[in-house]
Amino acid sequence: MASKTRIKLPEKTAVGDVIEVRALINHVMETGNRKDAGGQIIPRDIVKSLLVTFGNVTVFRAEFGPGISSNPFVAFYMRVPGPGELVFVWEDDAGVRTTERTPLLIG
Amino acid sequence: MSSDRAPLVELARHVKILSRRDVVLGGSAAGALIALLASRPALSAVTEAVPAAPEPPPTVSSSRIPVSDGLTHSREFDDALNAILGDAEPAIGEPLTLTLPDLAENGNVVPYTIAVESPMTDTDYVRTLHLLSTSNPQAAVAAFHLTPATGKAMVSGRMRLAKTQDVVAVAELSGGQLLVSIRKIEVTIGGCGNE
């Protein structure tokens, strides 16, 4: 199931700048601890990781547990290596991947 | 034990040991205290206090880090922390900071920020930041793997908290050093859907 994502980068960057990157994916992050009205446990269903790469270099990797709020949001930093493309890959419990590509603009 | 000390000083010393040390030392210290008291009939009036002296320890975790007043750390948290720390002795506090609100009305969405003062160079950077809960059903909330390309060791997000508890951040540095930061947070309505 592809989920809606939102990436936020500064509008203007320069090579060498350290910039904030904000990434969000719409997801229920079902913990596996809750029960439905019938008393049945609702199966766990979470986004378990986010990998961010630039070129072939890993910039940032997050592992999420059920203790992360729904629609997992994370803000982190990176040093701008130059113009290029940031690739965000989220993976859920079922192994389904959601990929987002965002250009990093210089100038 | 030195018999030339004043008996009450000697007694106070043992009582202090009892209240401070964990279960392992508690047994032997209690034995020593009982032996001490048995050999000193003059102190029999104090003997009644002995069984009450050790705080009930089984619920107190064997945590290697400080526990905030009135709180406990779950067994799962201790296991998760031990798995990260191994045999290493962590430094508590700076340059690692964990920022949380003092009070969370809604435990489903609690903002957090983990930061380490680090140059983030190829030879000196923060490798991993762990976020742990001491009282959620699952202790491991998140782990963030940074690289020199990250540029700045600061990560923010939103977490769930089941109830009032200590939240713990652990930083692993490239040189192998380990840092721990602990923050107590009051939670009005718990998240995690474990009710």
Interface residues (C-beta under 8 A of the other chain):
Chain A: V18 I19 T31 N33 R34 F54 V57 T58 V59 F60 R61 A62 E63 F64 G65 P66 G67 I68 S69 S70 P72 F73 V74 A75 F76 Y77 M78 R79 P81
Chain B: N108 V109 V110 M120 L131 S133 N136 P137 Q138 A140 V141 A142 A143 F144 H145 L146 T147 P148 A149 T150 G151 K152 A153 M154 V155 S156 G157 R158 M159 R160 L161 G191 C192 G193 N194
